[in-house]
Amino acid sequence: FNSVYHMGADLALSVLIPASIIQYVMTVPIFKQINNMSIIYKVPEMEKIYQFIQKIYRKVITVTILASVIAALVINLIIPQIPAYAGATQDSISILRIASVGNILLSIFSANSVFAMLLTKVKPLAIMVMASAIVVGLGGIVLGRFGLEYITLSYVASASLLAVCSTLYIKKIFKNAPSIFFARYI
């Protein structure tokens, strides 16, 4: 346990809180709505379900990014001004700033994960997470030799990997999204 590192990294995790709450509130009714749509619409009208899923995804990902960025800005601007953190080392503040960026990227992965779970296509997500764990582990070992704040760079790299790969994966599986729901009724 390194208090200098955790003083910045643990606080940076609070970037995920507003994004997670918003994702939950926005995505809870989706499954029911899509099930209702797949009953109402016929197979030739699958495009309407695809458009609905795309529209909801764009809203969720946009709001997730906005909430994460706003939370990161608030944390990075206000926390160093709080007297309890005024005595924090410059390394802790640097770690806070870098880890906040990684958590914004992690919130994108979280939003993508919700839609992958909705479409019951989660195995590739597990592979992405394992690859990301390897990146952060190896990167932490290599970069940790140069200082604590450099460990967070491996965290940002692994979160970037998760955000990009999961976004590409979601784009891929969205093409078959309506058929996944119609297959339940055949």
N, C-alpha and C positions, 0 to 999 in steps of 0.2 A: 504494500500500500504506500503510495507516494502522495502525500497531501497536496503538494504543489500541482501535480498533474490532475488529481481528482477534483481539486477546487475549481478548475476550469472545465474539465471534460464532463463532470457530472452535472454541472449547472447547464451546460450546453444541451443536454438531453431534454430540457424543458421546451425546446423548440418543437419537439414532437407532440406535445400535449394539445395545443389548439388544433393542429392538423388532424390528429387522431380523432378528436371529438367531432370535428366537422365531417370527416370521412364517415364516421359512424352514423351521424344524423342524416347525411345525404344518401347513404347507400342502403340503409335498413329497408326502405320500402321497394327497392328496385326488384328484388326477386319476385315479390308478389305481383308487381306491375308487369314484369316480363311473362310470368306464368299466365296472367289474365290476357295479355296480348297474344300469346301463342295459342290460346283457346279461341279468341275472337277472330284473328286473322287466319286466312287460308295459306297453304304452302306457297302459292305464287306471290303472296304479299309479304314474303320474308324480309324484303327490303325495308319495310316500315319498322320492324324490330331492330334491324341493323342500325338504322338511322337513330332510333331511340337510344340504343346502347351507346352509340358514338356521341350523341348529344350529352347524355349523362356523364360519360367518361370525361369529355372536355370540361364540363362544369366542375366535376370533382377534382380533376388534376389542376385546373386553374385556381380553384379556391384553396387547394392544398398548398400549392406553391406560394400563393399570396399570404396565407396564414403563417406558413413557415418562415417566409422572408420577414414579415412584420414582427413575428416573435423573436427572430434572430437579431433584427435591428434593435428592438426594445432591450433585449438582454445585453447586447454589446454596447449600447449607449448608456443604459441606466445602471446596470450592475456595477461597473467600475466606480460610479459616483456614490454608491452606498458605503457608509462608514465601515461596515464589516469587511467590505472588499477593498476599501481604500488602502489597506495594508497588504493586499495581495501582491505577490511578486509579478513582475512583468511577464515571466514565463506563464503563470496561471492565466493572465489576461490574454496572452497570445494563444494559448491552448484553447481558451474559451472561444475566441474568434474563429480559429481554424475548425474546431469541432462543430461550431454552429453551421458552417457551410456543409460539412459532412452530414449533419442532421437534416438539413433542407433536402439534400439528395436522398437521404434515407426515407423521408416522408413521401417522396415520389415513388420509391419502391413499395412503400406501404400501400399507397393508392392503387398501384398496379397489381399488387397482391390481392386486394379485395376483388378486383375484376377477374383475376385468374381463378380465384376460389369460386366466384359466381359461375364461371364457365367450367368448373371442375377440372381444371388443367394446372395442377400444382406441382407435379413432379419436376418439371424444369426449374421451378422456383427454388426447390431444395438444392438442385445442382448449382444454381447461381449463388445461393447463400454459402455453400461449401467452398466454391471458388473464391468468393469474397473473403471468407474466413482465412483462406490460405494467403491471399494478398495482404490482409491486415496483419497476419501473424509473421510472415516473412518480411514484410515491409517494416513492421515494428522492430524486429530483431536487427535488421540492417540499419534503419534510420535512427534507432534508439541510441546508437553509439555517438551520434552527433548532438544529442540533447533531447529533452523531453518533448519540446514543441514539435520536433520532427516526427515523433511517433504518430501524432495526429494527422500528418500528411498521408501516412499509409491508410489511416481511417477514411480520409477524404477520397483517396484513390479507390478503396474498396467500395465505398458508398457510390462513387461515380460509376463503377462497374455494375453495381446492382441497378442503379437508376437507368442507365443506358440499355443494358441487356433486358431488363424487365419491360421497358417501354417498347423495345423492338419485338419482344415476345407477345405483348398485348396486341400490338398492331397485326401480328401474324394470326393470332387466334381469333381476333374479332371478325375476320373474313368468314369464319364458319359459325359464328355465334348463334344466328337464328336457327340453323339446323340442329345445334346442340339442344335447344329447347323443344323444337318440333319432334326430335327423335324420342322424347319422353312419352309422346302420345301415339306413337306408331306401334 
